[in-house]
Amino acid sequence: MDFGFSEEQDMLRQAAHDFLTEYCTSAFVRQMMEDERGYSPELWQQMAALGWLGLAFPEEYGGQGLGFVDLTVILEEMGAALLPSPFFSSVLLAGQSILLGGSEEQKKIYLPKIADGSLIATLAMTEPSGRFEAGGIEDVKAVPAADGFTISGTKLFVADAHVADVMVVAARTKASGDKSFGISLFLVDRDTPGISVNLLKTMDQTRKQCEVVFDNVTVGRDRLIGTVDTGWPVLSKVLHICTAALCAEMIGGAQRVLDISVAYAKERVQFGRPIGSFQAIKHKCAEMMLQVESAKSAAYYAAWAVDEDVPEAPLAVSMAKAYCSDAYRYTAGEGIQVHGGIGFTWEHDMHLYFKRAKYAEFTFGDATYHRELVAQEINL
């Protein structure tokens, strides 16, 4: 049985690695952290020219028609480079919402523009409760109006909302005992009257997040994705896909931390010997490798399950997120310990990976949350 990647996927990985090594340097990442936009429009267009933005979209919507595992290969390299860009929010969060739930007309309007980089989109789901389940969508409500719907409420931690042209907004359209019913998805232009977007000061500034306030925002019925009150099944599947994608980013970052730490342990000399020859450091690096390799196995299995849309995909995704959350945080923390004092300084990159690990740990639910989902999946 072959568990490896295909030759084409290996070539795609190498191409992504070479591109990001050249254009997404540590200096560039730090520059984008200070930039209010949080990304480079020039690099964004280069990524579009490479076909990355439409990699997993069907060809009829301007994409390349490749699978999710192919996309995982690029995401892993993005995670390793800490790429600051609206790729995740536009291609995955919003793009998959439109692809899975949108009408044929909506797909033809939005997906080709996302694929060619001319339109940036995002998903506005999380509310002040910070929950990633159906019951967490309560504050933002959409009520029927003569010409469509009126949306009011506040969304938090909306990725790249300040640069997005359009947002997929999850709103409560009906109160129900079953929280998974009564949620609807809407396509809302960011410049629609009544919308205010405020950048949040978060730990990981390589990925900008915003507060979005809707004050009686009117949208037409043609902006409804799917049918009214039935948006959660689409959103739930999008969350599975995006969680698997985040796991791919996480293992890429964890592997880079391991590589940097091992290289440092070989070159840093104390008492006339490389510190990697001391048992304490040697065993730290060995345990980091065990964590990274195990996390890779879980993440790759989740990617395959999502790509094949198998029944156990939700279980595979939750197992991967629980393990990758712990593994990335552990590896990033131990990487700082291996580096000693220099690992705590602003000038060294280790803190950037630690902050991304903490961001990723809680995005789409932390390890505890996903262990509970695993328990539910196995009927406990």
C-alpha positions as CSV (number, residue, x, y, z in Angstrom):
1,M,0.0,0.0,0.0
2,D,1.4,3.4,-1.0
3,F,1.0,6.1,1.5
4,G,3.3,8.6,-0.3
5,F,2.5,11.6,-2.4
6,S,2.4,11.4,-6.2
7,E,5.3,12.7,-8.3
8,E,3.0,15.6,-9.4
9,Q,2.3,16.5,-5.8
10,D,6.0,16.3,-4.9
11,M,6.7,18.7,-7.8
12,L,4.0,21.0,-6.6
13,R,5.4,21.0,-3.1
14,Q,8.9,21.8,-4.4
15,A,7.6,24.6,-6.5
16,A,5.7,26.1,-3.6
17,H,8.7,25.7,-1.3
18,D,11.0,27.5,-3.8
19,F,8.5,30.3,-4.4
20,L,7.9,31.0,-0.7
21,T,11.6,30.7,0.1
22,E,12.3,33.5,-2.4
23,Y,9.3,35.8,-1.7
24,C,8.1,35.0,1.8
25,T,11.2,35.7,3.8
26,S,11.2,36.5,7.6
27,A,11.7,40.1,6.7
28,F,8.6,40.1,4.5
29,V,6.5,38.4,7.2
30,R,7.5,41.0,9.7
31,Q,6.8,43.8,7.2
32,M,3.3,42.5,6.6
33,M,2.8,42.3,10.4
34,E,3.2,46.0,10.5
35,D,1.2,46.7,7.4
36,E,-2.5,47.4,8.1
37,R,-3.5,45.4,5.0
38,G,-1.5,42.4,6.2
39,Y,-0.6,41.2,2.7
40,S,1.1,42.2,-0.5
41,P,-1.2,42.7,-3.5
42,E,1.7,42.1,-5.8
43,L,2.5,38.7,-4.2
44,W,-1.3,37.9,-4.2
45,Q,-1.3,38.4,-8.0
46,Q,1.8,36.2,-8.4
47,M,0.0,33.4,-6.4
48,A,-3.0,33.8,-8.7
49,A,-0.8,33.6,-11.8
50,L,0.6,30.3,-10.4
51,G,-2.9,29.0,-10.2
52,W,-2.9,28.5,-6.4
53,L,-6.1,30.5,-5.7
54,G,-8.2,28.3,-8.0
55,L,-6.3,25.0,-7.5
56,A,-9.2,23.1,-6.0
57,F,-12.0,24.8,-7.8
58,P,-13.6,23.0,-10.8
59,E,-12.4,24.1,-14.2
60,E,-15.8,25.5,-15.2
61,Y,-15.4,28.1,-12.4
62,G,-11.9,29.2,-13.4
63,G,-10.0,26.6,-11.3
64,Q,-7.7,23.8,-12.0
65,G,-9.9,21.0,-10.8
66,L,-7.4,19.4,-8.5
67,G,-8.2,17.7,-5.2
68,F,-8.0,18.8,-1.6
69,V,-4.9,16.7,-1.0
70,D,-3.1,18.7,-3.7
71,L,-4.1,21.9,-1.9
72,T,-2.9,20.4,1.3
73,V,0.6,20.2,-0.1
74,I,0.7,24.0,-0.7
75,L,-0.9,24.8,2.6
76,E,1.8,22.9,4.4
77,E,4.4,25.0,2.7
78,M,2.4,28.2,3.5
79,G,2.4,27.2,7.2
80,A,6.1,26.6,7.2
81,A,6.7,30.1,5.7
82,L,4.0,31.8,7.9
83,L,2.6,33.3,4.7
84,P,0.6,36.5,5.5
85,S,-2.2,36.6,2.9
86,P,-6.0,36.3,2.6
87,F,-5.6,32.9,1.0
88,F,-7.2,30.9,3.8
89,S,-10.2,33.3,4.2
90,S,-10.8,33.8,0.5
91,V,-10.1,30.4,-1.1
92,L,-11.2,28.2,1.8
93,L,-13.6,29.9,4.2
94,A,-15.6,31.9,1.6
95,G,-14.7,30.0,-1.6
96,Q,-15.8,26.6,-0.2
97,S,-19.0,28.1,1.2
98,I,-19.9,29.4,-2.3
99,L,-18.8,26.2,-4.0
100,L,-20.8,23.9,-1.7
101,G,-23.9,26.0,-1.1
102,G,-24.1,28.6,-3.8
103,S,-26.4,28.7,-6.8
104,E,-24.9,28.1,-10.2
105,E,-25.2,31.8,-10.9
106,Q,-23.4,32.7,-7.7
107,K,-20.6,30.2,-8.4
108,K,-20.1,31.6,-11.9
109,I,-20.0,35.2,-10.6
110,Y,-17.7,34.8,-7.6
111,L,-15.4,31.7,-7.9
112,P,-13.6,32.8,-11.1
113,K,-12.9,36.2,-9.5
114,I,-11.5,34.5,-6.4
115,A,-9.4,32.2,-8.6
116,D,-7.9,35.0,-10.6
117,G,-7.2,37.2,-7.5
118,S,-9.5,40.0,-8.5
119,L,-11.8,39.5,-5.6
120,I,-11.1,38.8,-1.9
121,A,-13.7,37.1,0.2
122,T,-14.1,35.9,3.8
123,L,-16.5,34.1,6.1
124,A,-18.1,36.0,9.0
125,M,-19.2,33.3,11.4
126,T,-17.8,33.7,14.9
127,E,-19.6,35.9,17.4
128,P,-18.7,37.2,20.9
129,S,-19.3,33.8,22.4
130,G,-16.3,32.5,20.4
131,R,-18.1,29.2,19.6
132,F,-17.7,27.2,16.4
133,E,-21.0,25.3,16.7
134,A,-24.5,26.1,15.5
135,G,-25.5,27.4,18.9
136,G,-22.8,30.1,18.7
137,I,-24.7,31.9,15.9
138,E,-27.2,33.9,17.9
139,D,-26.2,37.6,18.0
140,V,-26.3,38.3,14.3
141,K,-29.9,38.0,13.0
142,A,-31.4,38.4,9.6
143,V,-35.1,39.3,9.3
144,P,-37.2,39.3,6.1
145,A,-37.7,42.7,4.5
146,A,-39.7,43.8,1.5
147,D,-36.7,43.7,-0.8
148,G,-34.7,40.9,0.9
149,F,-33.3,40.7,4.4
150,T,-32.0,43.1,7.1
151,I,-29.0,41.9,9.1
152,S,-27.9,43.3,12.5
153,G,-25.4,42.2,15.1
154,T,-21.7,41.7,15.6
155,K,-19.2,39.2,14.3
156,L,-15.7,38.8,15.9
157,F,-12.4,37.3,14.7
158,V,-13.4,37.6,11.0
159,A,-10.2,36.9,9.0
160,D,-9.2,39.7,6.5
161,A,-12.6,41.4,6.7
162,H,-10.8,44.8,6.3
163,V,-9.5,43.9,2.8
164,A,-12.4,41.6,1.7
165,D,-14.6,42.7,-1.1
166,V,-17.4,40.4,-0.1
167,M,-18.3,38.4,3.1
168,V,-20.3,35.2,3.5
169,V,-22.3,36.0,6.6
170,A,-23.9,33.4,8.8
171,A,-27.0,34.8,10.5
172,R,-29.8,33.5,12.6
173,T,-33.1,33.7,10.6
174,K,-35.3,31.6,12.9
175,A,-35.2,30.8,16.7
176,S,-35.3,27.0,17.1
177,G,-34.8,24.4,19.7
178,D,-32.6,22.6,17.2
179,K,-29.8,25.2,16.9
180,S,-28.6,23.7,13.6
181,F,-31.9,24.8,12.0
182,G,-32.6,28.5,11.4
183,I,-29.2,29.6,10.2
184,S,-28.9,31.2,6.7
185,L,-25.8,32.3,4.7
186,F,-25.7,35.6,2.8
187,L,-23.2,37.2,0.4
188,V,-22.7,40.7,1.6
189,D,-20.5,43.3,0.0
190,R,-18.1,44.9,2.5
191,D,-19.0,48.5,1.4
192,T,-22.8,47.9,1.9
193,P,-24.2,50.8,4.0
194,G,-24.4,49.9,7.7
195,I,-21.3,47.8,7.9
196,S,-18.3,48.9,10.0
197,V,-15.1,46.9,10.2
198,N,-12.5,47.3,12.9
199,L,-9.1,45.6,13.0
200,L,-8.4,43.7,16.2
201,K,-5.1,43.6,18.0
202,T,-4.5,39.9,18.3
203,M,-1.5,37.8,19.3
204,D,-0.7,36.6,15.8
205,Q,-0.4,39.6,13.5
206,T,0.6,37.5,10.5
207,R,-3.1,36.8,10.2
208,K,-5.3,39.9,10.5
209,Q,-8.7,39.5,12.2
210,C,-11.5,42.0,12.6
211,E,-14.7,42.9,14.3
212,V,-17.6,43.4,11.9
213,V,-20.7,45.2,13.0
214,F,-23.9,45.0,11.0
215,D,-26.4,47.9,11.6
216,N,-29.6,47.2,9.7
217,V,-27.7,46.1,6.6
218,T,-30.1,45.3,3.7
219,V,-29.3,42.5,1.2
220,G,-31.4,41.2,-1.6
221,R,-32.8,37.7,-1.8
222,D,-30.4,37.0,-4.6
223,R,-27.6,37.2,-2.0
224,L,-29.0,34.2,0.0
225,I,-26.8,31.1,-0.4
226,G,-29.0,28.0,-0.7
227,T,-32.3,28.2,1.1
228,V,-33.4,30.1,4.1
229,D,-32.8,28.5,7.5
230,T,-30.8,25.6,6.1
231,G,-27.3,27.1,6.0
232,W,-25.7,25.0,8.8
233,P,-25.2,21.8,6.9
234,V,-23.2,23.7,4.3
235,L,-21.3,25.7,7.0
236,S,-20.6,22.5,9.0
237,K,-19.0,20.9,5.9
238,V,-17.0,24.0,5.2
239,L,-15.7,23.9,8.8
240,H,-14.5,20.3,8.3
241,I,-12.7,21.3,5.1
242,C,-11.1,24.4,6.7
243,T,-10.1,22.6,9.9
244,A,-8.3,19.9,7.8
245,A,-6.7,22.7,5.9
246,L,-5.6,24.4,9.1
247,C,-4.1,21.1,10.3
248,A,-2.0,21.1,7.1
249,E,-0.7,24.6,7.9
250,M,0.0,23.6,11.4
251,I,2.2,20.6,10.5
252,G,4.1,22.8,8.1
253,G,4.9,25.2,10.8
254,A,5.7,22.5,13.3
255,Q,8.1,20.9,10.9
256,R,9.9,24.2,10.3
257,V,10.3,24.7,14.0
258,L,11.8,21.3,14.3
259,D,14.2,22.0,11.4
260,I,15.3,25.3,12.9
261,S,15.8,23.8,16.3
262,V,17.8,20.8,15.1
263,A,20.0,23.0,13.0
264,Y,20.6,25.3,16.0
265,A,21.4,22.3,18.3
266,K,24.1,21.2,15.8
267,E,25.8,24.6,15.5
268,R,25.5,26.0,19.0
269,V,28.5,25.0,21.1
270,Q,28.8,25.0,24.9
271,F,31.5,23.4,27.0
272,G,33.3,22.6,23.7
273,R,30.5,20.5,22.3
274,P,27.4,21.1,20.2
275,I,24.4,21.3,22.5
276,G,22.6,18.7,20.5
277,S,25.1,16.1,21.9
278,F,23.7,16.7,25.4
279,Q,20.9,14.2,26.4
280,A,18.5,16.9,27.5
281,I,18.5,18.7,24.2
282,K,18.8,15.5,22.2
283,H,15.7,14.0,23.8
284,K,13.8,17.3,23.4
285,C,14.4,17.2,19.6
286,A,13.5,13.5,19.5
287,E,10.2,14.1,21.2
288,M,9.5,17.1,18.9
289,M,10.0,14.8,15.9
290,L,7.7,12.2,17.3
291,Q,5.0,14.9,17.8
292,V,5.5,16.3,14.3
293,E,5.5,13.0,12.5
294,S,2.4,11.7,14.4
295,A,0.6,15.0,13.6
296,K,1.5,14.6,9.9
297,S,-0.2,11.2,9.9
298,A,-3.3,12.6,11.4
299,A,-3.4,15.6,9.2
300,Y,-2.8,13.6,6.0
301,Y,-5.5,11.1,6.9
302,A,-8.0,14.0,7.5
303,A,-7.0,15.5,4.1
304,W,-7.7,12.2,2.4
305,A,-11.0,11.8,4.2
306,V,-12.2,15.3,3.2
307,D,-11.0,14.8,-0.4
308,E,-12.9,11.5,-0.7
309,D,-15.9,12.8,1.3
310,V,-16.0,9.6,3.2
311,P,-18.5,9.1,6.2
312,E,-15.7,9.1,8.8
313,A,-14.4,12.5,7.6
314,P,-15.8,14.5,10.6
315,L,-14.1,12.0,13.0
316,A,-10.8,12.1,11.0
317,V,-10.8,15.9,11.1
318,S,-11.5,16.2,14.8
319,M,-8.8,13.6,15.6
320,A,-6.3,15.6,13.5
321,K,-7.2,19.0,15.0
322,A,-7.0,17.7,18.5
323,Y,-3.5,16.1,17.9
324,C,-2.1,18.9,15.7
325,S,-3.2,21.6,18.2
326,D,-1.3,20.0,21.0
327,A,1.7,19.0,18.8
328,Y,2.2,22.4,17.2
329,R,2.0,24.2,20.6
330,Y,4.3,21.7,22.2
331,T,6.8,21.8,19.4
332,A,6.9,25.6,19.3
333,G,7.3,25.8,23.0
334,E,10.1,23.3,23.1
335,G,11.8,25.0,20.1
336,I,12.1,28.1,22.2
337,Q,13.6,26.1,25.0
338,V,16.2,24.5,22.7
339,H,17.2,28.0,21.6
340,G,17.6,29.2,25.2
341,G,17.7,33.0,25.7
342,I,17.8,33.9,22.0
343,G,14.5,32.1,21.5
344,F,12.7,34.7,23.6
345,T,14.0,37.7,21.7
346,W,12.0,39.7,19.1
347,E,14.8,39.3,16.6
348,H,14.5,35.5,16.4
349,D,11.6,33.9,14.5
350,M,10.7,31.3,17.1
351,H,8.1,33.6,18.7
352,L,6.3,34.0,15.4
353,Y,5.8,30.3,15.2
354,F,4.7,30.1,18.8
355,K,2.1,32.9,18.2
356,R,0.8,31.2,15.1
357,A,0.6,27.9,17.0
358,K,-1.5,29.5,19.7
359,Y,-3.8,31.2,17.1
360,A,-4.2,27.9,15.3
361,E,-4.8,25.9,18.5
362,F,-8.1,27.8,19.2
363,T,-9.3,28.4,15.7
364,F,-12.2,26.1,14.8
365,G,-12.0,24.7,18.4
366,D,-9.2,23.7,20.6
367,A,-8.0,20.1,21.4
368,T,-10.5,19.7,24.2
369,Y,-13.4,20.7,22.0
370,H,-12.4,18.3,19.3
371,R,-11.8,15.4,21.8
372,E,-15.5,15.9,22.8
373,L,-16.5,15.7,19.1
374,V,-14.4,12.5,18.8
375,A,-16.3,11.1,21.8
376,Q,-19.6,12.0,20.2
377,E,-18.6,10.4,16.9
378,I,-17.9,7.1,18.6
379,N,-21.2,7.4,20.5
380,L,-19.8,8.1,24.0
